[in-house]
Amino acid sequence: MTGRVSDAGLPLDGVRVLDFSRLLPGPWATQMLADMGADVIKVEHVEGGDPSRHNPPMAGDTSVYFRSVNGGKRSLALDLRAERSKAVIRRLFELSDIVFESFSVGTADRLGVGYQDARALRPDVIYCSISGYGQDGPRSSVPGHDLIIQATSGILSPQPGSLPHFQAGDYSAASMATIAVLAALRQRDASGEGRHLDISMADSLVAMGAIALGPGLARAAGFPGEPRIEVWGANPRYAIYPTVDGRTVAMCLLEARLWRAFCEAIGRPDLASEVERPEQRHSSHGARGDEFRSVIASWCAARTAAEIDAVMGSLGLPVAAVATADEAVSDPHNRQRGIIAQDDAGSTPVLANPLARAGLARPERSAAPTLGEHNDAILAELGLNNERGRIAPSRGEDARTGS
């Protein structure tokens, strides 16, 4: 395990993960498992490796994106179509507790690395397949890119031309996969049985859509679905406003006490009602909504984002400037919490695992591996020294899941 951070005392110390996934959902999930102590062997195509190695921006010759979801792993470069790789895969299946794949549906079976292939060699294997729409269903053959998942889930903003800035489909599937694997491991401890986990990006995102899909759920039950929860902009107290210096600030004044404190601070106590009903919290505030919006907009438009930050921060109110990426990376709060950290390469900041504070993840993550960096070491561990140097590239790749 040369070059790996010590895993002693971590929850998954001694667990081996064989990772065929690439791009975002699978790699983020397996990085979480690596952070918790698992030995993750990332199997990559010998020709180019995981496509996300080439995603901009770059830090030197390494993708920042790739580094952010592949730290703490070991890279094994294989041509899965080559006969000479079969012995390596068979041995890895025998020794792996968990297998991840994110190929298009049916591809893993065609390559000989599907669930039944793994189970034949390791009956108690926990095998996790991450795809856009699951292993069955009308859309199961559609490639799982985040934007199409958000579009069909009902989560995407209905505003024309509005595009998301966060890969909700990818990360919801990654989170669900991590939870599923940990639950399956716990179940295997009790029963001795493994299982195939069918994790769909669409399923995962829809399952998290209580607010966005609430009106539809109500209408499906025969109710009008109105009024709805108003959060993203329709509620003037939960919206984004421009400032005099061309920045924007986020107002999050849902609770009556917070609204009252804000109104006092800006010299407009008359805007706050003495009694505010619970259902008003997530509403457009009816006839007074336009007045609220006008007053807030005028107050923000007369001040810089920094001035608003200072005033609201001193009062402990949830109002703050919308941060740029650079500001978030250098934010003293993020730095103190340790969520912006360094891996053992030390040259470029990385996004740390928040579970480290609870002692459930590595306090320091080893850097994402170079392509095939651990081939010789892994083959030696498998007792396959005769395969060293015999892995050759092939052309063509299948559609994969992720952004």
N, C-alpha and C positions, 0 to 999 in steps of 0.2 A: 504493500500500500504506500510505497514511497511517494512523497509529495502531497499526501492527503492530510488534512487537519485531523487531529485525534478525535475519535468518536466515543471514547470511554464515558459511560454514564448517560449517553443519549438514548432516547426511546427506541430507535431503530438500529442500534449498534448490533452488528451481526446479520442484518437483513440485506440480501442482495437483490437489486433491481436491474433487470435487463430492459433497456429502453430503446425501442425502435422508432419512437416518435420524433417529430421535428416541428419547426416553426414555434408556435406559442403554447397551446393548451397542455400538451403532453410534457414538453420540456419544463414549463413552470411547475407543474405538479411533481415531476421527478426531482426538480431542484429542491422543492419543499421536503421531499423524502430524504434527499441527500443531506439537507440542513439538519434533519432530525437523526442523522447518523447512519443512514443506509449507504451501502456501497453501490453506486449507480454506474453501470457500464452503458455508455451511450454508443449504440451501433450506428455508424454513418456510412453512407455510400463513399467508396474510395475516390470517386471523381467529384470533387466539390464539397462533399459532406452535406450537412444540414444546410438547406438553402438560406436560412437566416444568418449564416456566417457572413453573408454578403449584403445584409441590410444596412443602409446608412442610418445615422452618422457613424463614421469610423473613428476609433482611437488608435492611431498608428495603423497597423494592418488588421485590427480586430474590430468587429462590429460591436458597438455598445449594446445594441439589442441582444445579440447572441450572448454576450457576457452576462447580461442581466437575468437570463433564464437557464444558464448552463453551468453555473459555478458549482464546484464541489464534485464534479463528475469525472469519469475517466472515458476517453474516447477510443473506440475500436473501429477501425476502418475496414469494412468488408464489402465484397460484392455478393449480395444475397443470391444472385442467380448462378453464381459459379459453383460447380460441384465441389471444389476444394474447400468451400466455406461450410459445407454441410456438417462436417465433423466438429467444427468450432461451435456452430449453433446448437448441435445436439448436446455438446458438453455444457454449454451455457444454460440450456434449458434444464438440465439435470441439477445444476447448482444454484438456480435462481428461485427466489421465493415469489417474486412479482415480475410480471412482464407488462410493458406498455407498448401499444402501437397506435398509430394515427393514419394508417394508409386509407385510401378509398376502400369502400366496403367490398370485400372479397379478395383484395390484393394480398393480404397476409396469408390466406389459405393457398393462393396460387404460388406464393413464394416459399411455401413450406414452413412458415413461421406463425401459423394461426393457432387458435386456442387448442384444437384437438392435437396438433403437433406437439405443443408444449405439454399438454396434459398426459400424453402417452409416455413422456419421459419424466414428468414430475406431477404425479396425480393430485397433489395438494396445491398446485400452482394457483396464484391469484392473477388472473389475466385481464388487463384493462384495455378495452378498445375505445378510443375517443374518435368520434366522427361528427360531422355537421348535424346530421339528422337521425343518427342511430343505425343499427344494423338491419332494420326492416322499416317498412312504411313507404308511402308514395314518393317521398323526397329522399329516400336513403341513398340514392345514387348521385345526388347533387353535392358538389364539392363544398366543404364547410368553411367558407370565408366569413369573417365576422360581420361584415355589412349585410350580407344576405340573411344571416341568422337574425340580426336585429330587425331587419325589414319584415320578415315573416313572423316574428314573435309578437308583434304588436307593441314593442318597446320603443322603436325608433320614433323620434319626434315627427309629428304630422306636418310640421311647417315645410312648405315647398323649398327644396334645395338645402334643407338643414342636414348636416352630416355629423355623426358622433365623433368625439375626440378621444374616446376610451373604448377599448376592445372588450365590451361587456360580455359578448358571446364566448370569446376565448377564455377570459378569466373566470367566468361562471362555470364553464366546463372543467377548467383546471382545478378550481376549488372543490367542485363536486367529486372529481376523480380522486383528489387527495383524501377527502372525507370517506369515500367509498372504500378505498384501499385500506385505510386504517381500521374501518369497521370490519372489513373482511378478514384482516389479520387477527383482530380480536375474536371473531367468530371461529376462525380456524384454530386458534388456541383451545377453544372449547370442544369443537367437533372433529378437528383433524382434516376437514374438508376445504378444498379451494373452491374457486368459482370464476365464471366469466362475467366481467362487469361491462355492460353496454352503456357507455356514457355519451350522451348526445349534447352538443352545444345548444341546440334548440330546446331540448327538454330542460336543461339546466337554467337557461335564461328565462323561459316561460315560468318555471317554478319560482323565480324571484320577482315575478311581475305583478305582485299584489296590487300596487298602486295604479300602474298603467292599465292593467286588465280588469280592474275592479268594475268599471261601468259595464263592460261586456259580460262579466260573470253575473251581475245583477240582472241585466236584460235577458240573459239566457234562462234565468229563473222566473221571468215574467214580470220583473219590476222595471221602472223607468231608467234606472242607472244615473239619475240626476237628483240633486247636484253631485258633482264628483269632487274628489280631493284636488284642490288647486295648489300645486307646488311650483312648477317650473315657469314662473313669470306671470301667470294669471292672478296670483295672489300678490298684491303690491308690496306686502311686507316680506315676501320671500322671492326676491328678484335681483337682477343685476342693473346697476345704474352707472352712467358715465360721470366722470369727474372733470374738473376744469383743466387738468393737465393731460387729457387724452387717455387716461386709464379708466378702469371700471372697478366698482366695489360690489360685493355680495352682501345683501341685506337678509338676515335670517331672524326675523322678529315675530315668529309665530305665536309665542306665548304672550298672554295679556300683560304679565308683569314686565317682560322685556320691551314690549311696545310702549308701555307706560314710561319706563325708564328712558327710552329713546326720545319720546315726546318731551319729557322734562328737559333732557339734555339740549334739545334744539329750540327750546323756548316755545313749544306748542303743546302744553298739557291739555288743551281743549280737544285735541284729536283722540285722546284716550277715553274710552267709556268706563264708567265706574264698574259696570258689570258686563262681562263678555261671555256669551254662551259657548260651551265646548265645541259645537258644530261650526262656530265662526272661525276657529283656528286655521283650518285648511280651506277657507272659502275665498271668494273674490272680494268679500266685504261689501257686497251689494252697492247701495247708493253712495256709500262713503269711500268706496274703492278708488274712484277717480281722484277724489280730494287727497287721499293718502298718497297716491302715486305722484301727484303734482307737487306736493310739499316735499316728499323725499327727493324727487328728481331735482327740484330747485336747490335744496340744501346741498346735495352732492355736487351739482354743477358749479357751485360757488367755491368749492374747496378742492385741494389736491388729494390724491389717494393717500399720501403720507399723513396729511393733516387728519383725515378721517380715521386712519389706522390709529393714530395717537390718541385721539379723543375717545373713540369707541373702546380701544384697548384699555384705557385707564378706567373705564366703567365696567369692564368685563362683559361687554355686549358682543354677540356674535355678528359682527360687521367687520369686513376686512377687504383689503384690495385683492383683486384677482391676480394671483402670482404668476409670473413667467416661469418657465422651466429653470432658468438660472437662479431665480430668487428662491424657488422651492429647494433646489440642491444646496444653496448656501444658508437657508433658513436656520437661525440659531436653535429653534425648537426642534427641528428635524435632526440637527447635529447632536444636540444634547440627548435626544431619545435614542440615538444610534441607528436610526433607520437609513441614514445616508452614511455609508461606511467605506472601508477599503477591503478588497480581498488581499490574499497574500502576495499578489503581484504588486499591489500598492501604487500603481501609476494613475489609475482612473477610478473615481468614486463608483460604488455599486449600491444597489438597493438591497438593504439587509433584510433578514428575516425577523419580523417583530416577535416571534416566539423565543428568540434568544434571551430576551429579558426574563423569561420564566424558566430558563434552563432547559428548554425543550428543543433547542436548535443550536447549531454551532455558533459560538460567539464570533468566529472568523471563518469565512468561506474560502476554500482554495479557488484559484482562478479557473475560469472556463478553459477546457483543454484545447490544444491545437488538434487538428484533424489527424487521427491515428496515433496520437502521442503515446498511448499506453498499449499499443499492439503487442510489443514484445513481452512486456510485463504480464499482461493478461493471458497470452498464449502460454507463457511459462507456468503461470498458476494453474492453468487447465491441463498441464502435462502434454501440451501440443507444440513443443519446440520445433518439431519437424515442419510445422506449417509456417514458421517465421519466414517472411520474405516471399511467400508464394501467393499472396493475395493480389489479384489483378483487376483492373477496372473494366466496366462494361458501359454501354451507352443506353440512355433512356431512363426516365423515372416516372413513377405513377403519381397521380394527383394526391395531395396530402391535405391534412386538416390544419387550419390556422391562418393567421394574418402574416 
